[in-house]
Amino acid sequence: MKHINLSFAACGFLGIYHLGAASALYRHGRKLLKDVKAFAGASAGSLVATVLLTAPERIEECNEFTYKFAEEIRRQSFGALTPGYDFMARLRSGMDLILPANAHELAHNRLHVSITNTKTRQNYLVSKFSSREDLIKVLLASSFLPIYAGVKPVEYNGQDCSLRLPPPPPALQAGGREREREGGKGELIPAICSQAGLWASSSLPSAAAAVKVHYPTYPPSLAPAYRRTL
């Protein structure tokens, strides 16, 4: 079979749908995963791509971390914007918990993470990781949403980096499979994830768009929204 590439879009806490798809691939699509040459992603999508590539057996732990993280955000007076709450530190704790010691070696030249230089606005893919810490820093940079996640961007290679809005689909080369583009067309997740209002190509009614922008940053209750996804 010709090799394929697999990419996951940025969608905040709606990344739980990505985890559901990743779990299904790990359980029922291992033959397909053997043909995946490269994994790519932005923000939450890059986190799921990393786990699917480096520690697929820990996807369930990722689910539980996401549930707890979401509930923690909901308990804050102003969500992640609550003064004193460190969104990035909490996110990093999950990476430290789940990623294996050799994650950077497994990801080297196979994982492509979308980040953006906040000064030049240039977006690029990072695929070389010198250490586990280097990999984590790139993932944090890809996940940094200015203001929402903090004021100071993540520094990587001497540059301030963050998620780009709207994030470009991290397509690789011919053969790439982008799970998240063009909502509703042959995808493995509901259209809500690809039409979150930040990167959708189609126009949405204003009320629906507001809801779909809201969920990625302020997650809904676990009952029943999240538990239905897996």
C-alpha positions as CSV (number, residue, x, y, z in Angstrom):
1,M,0.0,0.0,0.0
2,K,1.2,3.5,-0.8
3,H,2.2,5.4,2.3
4,I,-0.1,8.0,3.7
5,N,0.3,11.1,5.9
6,L,-2.1,11.9,8.8
7,S,-2.8,15.4,10.1
8,F,-5.0,16.8,12.9
9,A,-6.2,20.4,13.1
10,A,-6.3,22.8,16.0
11,C,-9.6,22.8,17.8
12,G,-8.9,23.3,21.5
13,F,-10.9,21.2,23.8
14,L,-12.8,19.7,20.9
15,G,-9.6,17.8,20.5
16,I,-11.4,15.1,22.4
17,Y,-12.9,14.1,19.1
18,H,-9.4,13.7,17.7
19,L,-8.6,11.4,20.6
20,G,-11.7,9.4,19.8
21,A,-10.5,9.0,16.2
22,A,-7.0,8.2,17.4
23,S,-8.3,5.6,19.8
24,A,-10.3,3.9,17.0
25,L,-7.3,3.9,14.7
26,Y,-5.2,2.3,17.5
27,R,-7.8,-0.3,18.3
28,H,-9.0,-1.2,14.8
29,G,-6.6,0.4,12.3
30,R,-3.2,-0.8,13.2
31,K,-2.6,-2.1,9.7
32,L,-3.4,1.4,8.4
33,L,-1.1,3.1,10.9
34,K,1.8,1.0,9.7
35,D,1.4,2.8,6.4
36,V,1.5,6.2,7.9
37,K,4.8,7.9,7.0
38,A,4.3,11.2,8.8
39,F,2.0,12.7,11.4
40,A,1.2,16.4,11.6
41,G,-0.9,18.8,13.6
42,A,-1.5,22.2,15.2
43,S,-2.3,22.9,18.8
44,A,-4.5,20.2,20.2
45,G,-4.1,18.3,16.9
46,S,-0.3,18.3,17.3
47,L,-0.7,16.8,20.8
48,V,-3.0,14.0,19.5
49,A,-0.6,13.3,16.6
50,T,2.3,13.1,19.0
51,V,0.6,10.6,21.3
52,L,-0.7,8.5,18.4
53,L,2.9,8.3,17.1
54,T,4.9,7.9,20.3
55,A,2.6,6.4,22.9
56,P,-0.7,5.1,21.4
57,E,-1.2,2.8,24.3
58,R,-1.6,5.8,26.6
59,I,-4.5,7.4,24.7
60,E,-6.9,6.5,27.5
61,E,-4.7,8.4,29.9
62,C,-4.9,11.4,27.5
63,N,-8.7,11.1,27.6
64,E,-8.8,11.2,31.4
65,F,-6.3,14.1,31.5
66,T,-8.5,16.0,29.1
67,Y,-11.6,15.4,31.1
68,K,-10.0,16.6,34.3
69,F,-8.4,19.6,32.5
70,A,-11.7,20.6,31.0
71,E,-13.5,20.4,34.4
72,E,-10.7,22.4,36.0
73,I,-11.2,25.1,33.4
74,R,-14.9,25.1,34.0
75,R,-14.4,25.6,37.7
76,Q,-12.4,28.8,37.2
77,S,-14.4,32.0,37.5
78,F,-13.3,33.2,34.1
79,G,-12.1,29.9,32.6
80,A,-8.5,29.9,31.5
81,L,-8.5,33.7,31.7
82,T,-8.9,33.6,35.5
83,P,-6.1,35.6,37.2
84,G,-3.5,33.3,38.7
85,Y,-4.5,30.3,36.6
86,D,-1.5,28.9,34.6
87,F,-3.0,27.2,31.6
88,M,0.3,26.4,30.0
89,A,1.8,24.9,33.1
90,R,-1.2,22.6,33.5
91,L,-0.9,21.6,29.8
92,R,2.7,20.8,30.3
93,S,2.0,18.6,33.3
94,G,0.0,16.4,31.0
95,M,2.8,16.2,28.5
96,D,5.3,15.3,31.2
97,L,2.9,12.6,32.5
98,I,2.2,10.9,29.2
99,L,5.1,11.3,26.7
100,P,7.8,8.6,27.0
101,A,11.4,9.4,27.6
102,N,12.3,8.7,24.0
103,A,9.3,10.6,22.5
104,H,11.6,12.9,20.6
105,E,13.5,10.0,19.0
106,L,10.2,8.4,17.9
107,A,8.9,11.8,16.6
108,H,12.1,12.9,14.8
109,N,11.4,13.5,11.1
110,R,8.0,11.8,11.4
111,L,6.0,14.4,13.4
112,H,5.4,17.8,11.9
113,V,4.2,20.5,14.3
114,S,2.8,23.8,13.1
115,I,4.0,26.9,14.9
116,T,4.1,30.6,14.1
117,N,6.7,33.3,14.8
118,T,4.6,35.9,16.6
119,K,6.7,38.8,15.2
120,T,7.0,37.9,11.6
121,R,3.8,35.9,11.4
122,Q,5.6,33.3,9.5
123,N,4.2,29.8,9.9
124,Y,6.3,26.7,9.6
125,L,6.5,23.0,10.4
126,V,9.0,21.7,12.9
127,S,10.0,18.0,12.5
128,K,13.4,17.7,14.1
129,F,13.6,17.4,17.9
130,S,16.9,17.3,19.7
131,S,15.5,16.2,23.1
132,R,12.2,15.4,24.8
133,E,12.3,18.9,26.3
134,D,12.7,20.3,22.8
135,L,9.6,18.4,21.6
136,I,7.6,19.6,24.5
137,K,8.6,23.2,23.9
138,V,7.5,22.9,20.3
139,L,4.1,21.4,21.3
140,L,3.6,24.2,23.9
141,A,4.4,26.8,21.2
142,S,1.9,25.3,18.8
143,S,-0.7,25.3,21.6
144,F,-0.2,28.8,22.8
145,L,-3.2,31.0,22.0
146,P,-2.3,34.6,22.9
147,I,-4.3,36.1,25.8
148,Y,-6.2,32.9,26.4
149,A,-3.2,30.9,27.4
150,G,-1.1,33.8,28.7
151,V,0.6,37.0,27.7
152,K,4.1,35.8,27.0
153,P,4.5,33.5,24.0
154,V,6.6,30.3,24.2
155,E,10.2,30.9,23.2
156,Y,11.6,28.4,20.8
157,N,15.1,28.7,19.2
158,G,15.3,32.3,20.4
159,Q,11.9,33.2,18.8
160,D,8.5,33.9,20.4
161,C,6.1,31.3,18.9
162,S,2.4,30.6,19.1
163,L,-0.6,29.1,17.4
164,R,-1.6,30.9,14.3
165,L,-5.1,32.0,13.7
166,P,-6.5,30.8,11.4
167,P,-4.1,27.9,11.6
168,P,-3.1,26.6,8.2
169,P,-3.8,22.9,7.6
170,P,-0.5,21.2,8.2
171,A,-0.6,19.3,4.9
172,L,2.5,17.4,4.0
173,Q,2.8,16.1,0.5
174,A,0.7,14.1,-1.9
175,G,-0.9,11.2,0.0
176,G,-1.6,13.3,3.1
177,R,-4.9,12.7,4.9
178,E,-6.3,15.8,6.6
179,R,-9.0,14.6,9.0
180,E,-10.2,18.0,9.8
181,R,-10.6,20.0,6.6
182,E,-13.9,20.9,4.9
183,G,-16.3,19.9,7.6
184,G,-18.6,17.0,6.8
185,K,-16.7,15.6,3.8
186,G,-15.4,12.2,4.5
187,E,-14.1,13.0,7.9
188,L,-14.0,10.9,11.1
189,I,-15.3,13.6,13.4
190,P,-18.4,15.8,13.5
191,A,-18.4,18.9,11.4
192,I,-18.3,21.0,14.5
193,C,-14.6,20.4,14.9
194,S,-13.6,21.7,11.5
195,Q,-16.2,24.5,11.5
196,A,-15.2,25.9,14.9
197,G,-15.3,29.4,13.3
198,L,-11.6,29.9,13.4
199,W,-10.6,28.0,10.3
200,A,-13.7,26.9,8.5
201,S,-13.9,27.9,4.9
202,S,-17.7,28.0,4.8
203,S,-19.9,30.7,6.4
204,L,-22.0,29.7,9.4
205,P,-25.0,31.4,11.0
206,S,-23.7,33.8,13.7
207,A,-25.3,32.0,16.6
208,A,-24.0,28.6,15.5
209,A,-20.5,30.1,14.9
210,A,-20.5,31.6,18.4
211,V,-21.3,28.2,20.0
212,K,-18.6,26.5,17.9
213,V,-16.0,29.1,18.9
214,H,-17.0,28.8,22.5
215,Y,-16.5,25.1,23.0
216,P,-12.8,24.9,22.0
217,T,-11.9,27.4,24.6
218,Y,-14.6,26.9,27.3
219,P,-15.3,23.1,27.3
220,P,-18.9,21.8,27.8
221,S,-19.7,19.6,30.7
222,L,-18.5,16.0,30.6
223,A,-22.0,14.7,30.9
224,P,-23.0,13.9,28.3
225,A,-21.0,15.7,25.6
226,Y,-17.5,14.2,26.1
227,R,-18.4,10.7,27.3
228,R,-20.3,10.2,24.0
229,T,-17.2,10.8,21.9
230,L,-15.4,7.5,22.6
